[in-house]
Amino acid sequence: MTDNIINHPSVNSLNSAATNTANNVARLKAMLDKCQRAVVFTGAGISTESGIPDFRSPGGIWSKHKPVDFSDFVASADARRDAWRLKLMFDKDMKKAEPNRGHRAISKLVELGIVSHVITQNVDGLHQRSGVPDSKMIELHGNATYAHCLDCGQRYDLQLIKENFERDESLPVCDHCDGLVKTATISFGQAMPQDEMVKAQAATVACDLFLAIGSSLVVYPAAGFPSVAKRNDAQLAIINRDPTDLDDIADLIINDEIGPILGGATDIE
């Protein structure tokens, strides 16, 4: 009976998966041990393991709720109200989320000096909450945990804005310059932040290992950074549940859950 259980196809499949994960962890750990200056690039996949839905994938948030274009936000009070309604809805998921094993592993790599910068497409602030300092973060799509004035840049806490909007849908206006106040994220139709793009380019060119984690690598110009790293003689590791269009240039491809792989490679539980 014992032999039959051991040789059962489902057991063999589990054993094979565990062996494959262990091999991938070992290969990633070897790359991290050899590198001098790594850069981490993260997409939605790392935060889905914290319970934050993917915005762009089939069945994701944007397939159910049309995003508000930046030009509409600026031109129309109705569009701004739509945007803030969506913001309140999204925050229900984001408020419950905590940094997961993958976030904590990346934070450890930053703390050890192995990773120089974390470039992220995410807006949830979970990297910072896991311990990555602001000076090491490059947020390509902004940050959804605060708001700012589009004219003067004054930063605003979201709590009072939410309370006022929930009461009578009053729209926030900057008390410094009367400008429009918006979450500090990059909306559809809004220009990418040039300072952050320049920082990301410089960090990518300087690294000898580029870790693309939890990104489908289809949203440009950000998805071009792995290719930049390869052109500058860095190794490229792609860790994502599904294959990507850049797998053919990668030195290591891991299609697996992010938390167990990064946690195993860094001894983080």
N, C-alpha and C positions, 0 to 999 in steps of 0.2 A: 504493500500500500504506500509506504514512504517513497519508494522508487517511482511509483506512478505519479505521485504529487510532484516530485522534483522534476520529472520529465514532462509534466503537463505543458502544453503550448503556452498558456497564459503565464505560467511561472517562468518558462524559458524566455518569454518576451520581456518580462519584468527584469530578469537577470541581465538580458542583453541591453536594455535601456540603462540600467544602473552602471554597467560596464562602460557604455558609450559616454555617459555623463562623467564618470571618473576619468576617462581618457581625455575628454575635452577640458576638464578642470586642470589636469596635469599639463596639457599643452599650453593653456592660457597662463598658468603659473610660470612656466618656463619662459614665455615671452616677457612677462612682467619682471622676472628676475634679471633678464639680460638687458632690458631697456634702461636708458639714462633719463629720458624725458618723455613721458607719455601724455597724450591728450585724450580725454573722454568726450564723446559726442552722444547725447541721449535724445531719444524720441519718446513718443507716447507709450511704447511698449514697456518701459521700466515702471511707469506709473499705473498702468492697468493692474499690476500686481498689488497696488495699494488700494484698488477699488475705484480708480478714476477712469471713466469710460473714454475710449478712443474717439476723438472728434471726427477723424477723416475716413476711417475704414467703413466698408459696407455695414450698415446697421448702426453706425456711429452717430454721434449727436447731430452732425451737420446733414446727415441723410434724413433726419426727422424734423429738424428745425432750421429754417433758412437763416444763415448768418446775415448780420447787418453790414452792408458795405460801408467803408469809411466815408466815402463821399456823401452817402445818404445820411450818415450820422451827423456830419457837419451841417448839412443843408436842412434837415427836417427834425423838428421837435418830436414828431410821431415816431420817427426812426430811432431817435435817442431813447424814447420810452420803450420801444421794442428791445433795444440793446440791453437796457437795465433790467427788463423782465427776464431776458435770457440769462443775464448775469446772476440774478437771484436764484434761478432754477439750477444753474450749473454749480453754484456754491453749496447746494445741499449735498452733492457728492464730494466736493473738494473739502468741505468742512470736516467730514468723517475720516478723511484719508490721513494715514501716518506713513512716514518713511519706511520702506521695506528693506529686506536684506540686501537687495541690489544697491539702494541708495547708501546704506551704511557701509557697504564694501567700498564703494567709490570714495566716500568720505575718508575711510581709512587710508586709501591709496594717496589721497591728497595730503593727509596728515603726515604720512611717511615721506613725502616729497617725491614719490614716484610719478604722480600725475600733476602736471603744472597748471592745467586749466580744465574746467568742465564746461563744454559748450552744449547748450541745451535748446531744443525746440519747445520744451514744456514751459508752462506758465504757472505751475502749481506751487512753486517755492519749496518743494520737498527736499531738494538737494541742500538748500540752506538750513532747513530744519534738521537734516541729518548731520549737520556739522561743517559743511563746506563753507568757508568764509566768502563774503561778497567779492573780495579781491580776486578770488579764483574762479568766479562764475562769469560766464558770458551768455546772456539770455537773448537769443536771436528773435524771439517772438514776444518779448516783454514779460511782465509779471502780473498775475491776476489777483495778487493779495493786497494791492493798494491802487489808488487812483491818482491821476495827475491832471494839471491844466494843460490843454493843448497849446496854449499861447506862451505862458511864462514858465511852465514846468513845475509849478508849486505842487508838492506832494500832499495827498489827502488820505486819511484813514477811511476805510470803507464803512465802518459801523454807523456813523451818523448819516451818511449818504443813504445807506440801506433803510434806516429807520424812517427818514423823511420820505423816501420813495414808497415804502410799504404803507405809509399813512395816507398819502394823497397823490402819489406818483409825481411829486415835484422833482424837477431836474436840477442837479447840482450845477452851480455856477461859481467860478473862482472868486474868492473874496479879496484877491489882490488886484486882479485886472479885468474881472467880469468875463473871462474866457470860458470856453466849454470845458467841462471836467469829464474825463473818460477813464475807464480802467486802464492801467498801464500796460496793456497788451497791444500787439500789432494786429489790427483787423484786416479783413479782406479788403484789398484796394489801397491799403496804407503802405507807405514806403518802409522798407527794412531799415532798422537803426544803423546808420553808417558807422558810428563809433564801435558798435559791437561787431559788425562785420569785419572791420579793420583788425580789431583785437583777435577775432577768430582766425582770420587769415594768417596773422603773425604767429599765433600759437601753433597752428597747423604746420606751417613751414618749418618751425623750429623743433618739432617733435621727431622722435625716432620710432614711436609706436602710436598708432591712431586706433582707438577703440570705438567703433560705431555700435551703439547698444540700443536696441528697442526702437529702431527707426526703419521704415520701409525704404528710405533713401530715394524718394521720388519727388520731394518738394524742394525745388530749387529757388534761390541759389545755394541754400544751406547744404543740400545733398551733394554739392560739388566738392566739399571739403575732403572726403576720403580720397578722391582722385588727386587733389592737390598734395595730400600727404604722400601718396605713392610716387608722384612725380618728383618729390623731394627726398626720395630714398628711405622713407619710413615704412615700417611694416604695417599692415592693415589687418585687424581682426574685426569680424562682423558677428555680433551676437544678437540674434533675432529669432523669434518663433518661426517665421516664414522666410523663404529665400528672398533675396533682393536683386535688383538689376546690376549691382556692383560686385556680386559674388565672384565673378570671373577674374577680378583683379586682387582679391583678398588672399592673404597668406594663411588665414585661419577663419573658417566658417563654422559657427555653432548655432544650429537651429534647435533651441532648447529654452526652458524657462530661465529667465535672467537671474533671479535671486539665488537659486541653488548653484549656478555656474560661478557667479561673482563671489558669492559667500564662500564656496569651496576653495576658490583660488586665493582668497585673502584670510581664510580662517575666521570668518565672521558668521555668527549664528543669527 
